[in-house]
Amino acid sequence: MTRVTGQLQAIVGPEGVSERAPLGARTTFGVGGPADWLVEPRTVAALEAVLRLAASNDLPVTVLGEGSNVLVADAGVRGIVVRPRLGGISELMSGRVRAEAGVTINGLVRWLIGRGLAGLEAWAGTPGTVGGAVHGNAHYAGRNISEHIVDVGLLSSQGVLGIVPAGEMGFGYDTSRLFDTKEVVVWADVQVSAGEPDVMRAVARASLAHRKRTQPLHLPSAGCVFQNPDPVRDRVPVGIPWSAGALVDRAGLKGAASGGAMISATHANFIVTDKTATAADIRRLIERAREAVRRQFGVELRDEIVYFGEW
Ligand SMILES: Cc1cc2nc3c(=O)[nH]c(=O)nc-3n(C[C@H](O)[C@H](O)[C@H](O)COP(=O)(O)OP(=O)(O)OC[C@H]3O[C@@H](n4cnc5c(N)ncnc54)[C@H](O)[C@@H]3O)c2cc1C
């Protein structure tokens, strides 16, 4: 056991630290190599201490949520991968609910519906955690999750906690300031209102049914790999919908494969994998699709998924 492992165990307990921990099983793609250390703090104080320890040892930190929007390199991730297991939800005052970073969006939706609190029911079926949703400003049916967020609790890379109003989070389509600052989400406060559980359940069911109809949910994927084109920066040829999936589809790549990875025949912005897939297979397919769309339509597709580790 290394000195760092011992120090991490002293913070989170032996069961919260693994050396050379395979990350594939902790992502929805199911591929990727090991983290030098995977650390799973269950309290804010432990998370703070892990970040301080990493800073003082000059170790890189990568934050992992449910792994539903990441591609982990086959070579894995150097340094500490921290997976906050903070699972608290509470109603702070009327109309405001605080959900900790490790709460899943589906868990939060269920909690709210059970208490007759409306606002997030259309987000039923969105994989991932509150932390991941804040980081990438998750979107569904033209809406961004940031529309529901009031404040966010963030830890700096030195482990210092701050409360940041949504207006200062740098939220945009698929983005937030966290891409630059590397702060860690501890919790988010969401705005809710009184609602009728049966009505909310019907909205949630409609979202789930829509996903089932339009997405290849029976196979491993990380959702959309590309962002949709930007109306300001991009020019999409007339007659093609402004969506990355439509562009990949019109480029003739539905069903295209690389090793164990394939562009889904159901939704061309999804790459699905079988048990033989490697991260390199997926990455090759992403670059092939990007190149085909660039060449045929002059549109530069930007990544929605996040790459972890060495490429
Ligand atoms: C079948 C399927 C359908 C999907 N549908 C949608 C959809 O409709 N809309 C949508 O927006 N996305 C969708 N996604 C993508 C994914 O669900 C979201 O991006 C989700 O918000 C990612 O959350 P996560 O916890 O899995 O984050 P991860 O994938 O673990 O991480 C994603 C990024 O967030 C960062 N991160 C995670 N936790 C924290 C934290 N606590 N603090 C700071 N940074 C953090 C990571 O470092 C990484 O950069 C889908 C994915 C799948 C597999």
Ligand as a Chemical Component Dictionary entry (heavy atoms), coordinates in Angstrom:
data_LIG
# 
_chem_comp.id                   LIG 
_chem_comp.type                 NON-POLYMER 
_chem_comp.pdbx_formal_charge   0 
_chem_comp.three_letter_code    LIG 
# 
loop_
_chem_comp_atom.comp_id 
_chem_comp_atom.atom_id 
_chem_comp_atom.alt_atom_id 
_chem_comp_atom.type_symbol 
_chem_comp_atom.charge 
_chem_comp_atom.model_Cartn_x 
_chem_comp_atom.model_Cartn_y 
_chem_comp_atom.model_Cartn_z 
_chem_comp_atom.pdbx_ordinal 
LIG C1  C1  C 0 -29.173 6.568  -22.560 1  
LIG C2  C2  C 0 -28.676 7.952  -22.251 2  
LIG C3  C3  C 0 -29.503 9.047  -22.453 3  
LIG C4  C4  C 0 -29.058 10.349 -22.166 4  
LIG N1  N1  N 0 -29.927 11.397 -22.325 5  
LIG C5  C5  C 0 -29.499 12.645 -22.020 6  
LIG C6  C6  C 0 -30.383 13.760 -22.146 7  
LIG O1  O1  O 0 -31.549 13.630 -22.483 8  
LIG N2  N2  N 0 -29.914 14.988 -21.869 9  
LIG C7  C7  C 0 -28.615 15.174 -21.462 10 
LIG O2  O2  O 0 -28.218 16.329 -21.210 11 
LIG N3  N3  N 0 -27.759 14.149 -21.323 12 
LIG C8  C8  C 0 -28.176 12.896 -21.581 13 
LIG N4  N4  N 0 -27.310 11.842 -21.437 14 
LIG C9  C9  C 0 -25.945 12.087 -20.970 15 
LIG C10 C10 C 0 -25.840 12.067 -19.431 16 
LIG O3  O3  O 0 -26.934 11.427 -18.877 17 
LIG C11 C11 C 0 -25.755 13.472 -18.834 18 
LIG O4  O4  O 0 -24.723 14.190 -19.428 19 
LIG C12 C12 C 0 -25.559 13.431 -17.323 20 
LIG O5  O5  O 0 -25.828 14.710 -16.804 21 
LIG C13 C13 C 0 -24.160 12.995 -16.895 22 
LIG O6  O6  O 0 -24.151 12.799 -15.485 23 
LIG P1  P1  P 0 -23.152 11.772 -14.798 24 
LIG O7  O7  O 0 -23.370 11.828 -13.336 25 
LIG O8  O8  O 0 -23.280 10.437 -15.423 26 
LIG O9  O9  O 0 -21.755 12.440 -15.155 27 
LIG P2  P2  P 0 -20.436 11.694 -15.667 28 
LIG O10 O10 O 0 -20.710 11.082 -17.000 29 
LIG O11 O11 O 0 -19.887 10.843 -14.617 30 
LIG O12 O12 O 0 -19.494 12.956 -15.861 31 
LIG C14 C14 C 0 -19.781 13.909 -16.878 32 
LIG C15 C15 C 0 -18.962 15.170 -16.593 33 
LIG O13 O13 O 0 -19.458 15.756 -15.380 34 
LIG C16 C16 C 0 -18.402 15.919 -14.458 35 
LIG N5  N5  N 0 -18.935 15.725 -13.112 36 
LIG C17 C17 C 0 -19.653 14.675 -12.633 37 
LIG N6  N6  N 0 -19.956 14.872 -11.329 38 
LIG C18 C18 C 0 -19.418 16.074 -10.995 39 
LIG C19 C19 C 0 -19.368 16.830 -9.780  40 
LIG N7  N7  N 0 -19.929 16.400 -8.642  41 
LIG N8  N8  N 0 -18.709 18.016 -9.804  42 
LIG C20 C20 C 0 -18.099 18.461 -10.918 43 
LIG N9  N9  N 0 -18.115 17.792 -12.083 44 
LIG C21 C21 C 0 -18.769 16.614 -12.123 45 
LIG C22 C22 C 0 -17.365 14.879 -14.840 46 
LIG O14 O14 O 0 -16.071 15.266 -14.396 47 
LIG C23 C23 C 0 -17.483 14.888 -16.358 48 
LIG O15 O15 O 0 -16.714 15.933 -16.891 49 
LIG C24 C24 C 0 -27.743 10.533 -21.691 50 
LIG C25 C25 C 0 -26.908 9.423  -21.460 51 
LIG C26 C26 C 0 -27.366 8.153  -21.734 52 
LIG C27 C27 C 0 -26.479 6.977  -21.466 53 
# 
loop_
_chem_comp_bond.comp_id 
_chem_comp_bond.atom_id_1 
_chem_comp_bond.atom_id_2 
_chem_comp_bond.value_order 
_chem_comp_bond.pdbx_ordinal 
LIG C1  C2  SING 1  
LIG C2  C3  SING 2  
LIG C2  C26 DOUB 3  
LIG C3  C4  DOUB 4  
LIG C4  N1  SING 5  
LIG C4  C24 SING 6  
LIG N1  C5  DOUB 7  
LIG C5  C6  SING 8  
LIG C5  C8  SING 9  
LIG C6  O1  DOUB 10 
LIG C6  N2  SING 11 
LIG N2  C7  SING 12 
LIG C7  O2  DOUB 13 
LIG C7  N3  SING 14 
LIG N3  C8  DOUB 15 
LIG C8  N4  SING 16 
LIG N4  C9  SING 17 
LIG N4  C24 SING 18 
LIG C9  C10 SING 19 
LIG C10 O3  SING 20 
LIG C10 C11 SING 21 
LIG C11 O4  SING 22 
LIG C11 C12 SING 23 
LIG C12 O5  SING 24 
LIG C12 C13 SING 25 
LIG C13 O6  SING 26 
LIG O6  P1  SING 27 
LIG P1  O7  DOUB 28 
LIG P1  O8  SING 29 
LIG P1  O9  SING 30 
LIG O9  P2  SING 31 
LIG P2  O10 DOUB 32 
LIG P2  O11 SING 33 
LIG P2  O12 SING 34 
LIG O12 C14 SING 35 
LIG C14 C15 SING 36 
LIG C15 O13 SING 37 
LIG C15 C23 SING 38 
LIG O13 C16 SING 39 
LIG C16 N5  SING 40 
LIG C16 C22 SING 41 
LIG N5  C17 SING 42 
LIG N5  C21 SING 43 
LIG C17 N6  DOUB 44 
LIG N6  C18 SING 45 
LIG C18 C19 SING 46 
LIG C18 C21 DOUB 47 
LIG C19 N7  SING 48 
LIG C19 N8  DOUB 49 
LIG N8  C20 SING 50 
LIG C20 N9  DOUB 51 
LIG N9  C21 SING 52 
LIG C22 O14 SING 53 
LIG C22 C23 SING 54 
LIG C23 O15 SING 55 
LIG C24 C25 DOUB 56 
LIG C25 C26 SING 57 
LIG C26 C27 SING 58 
# 
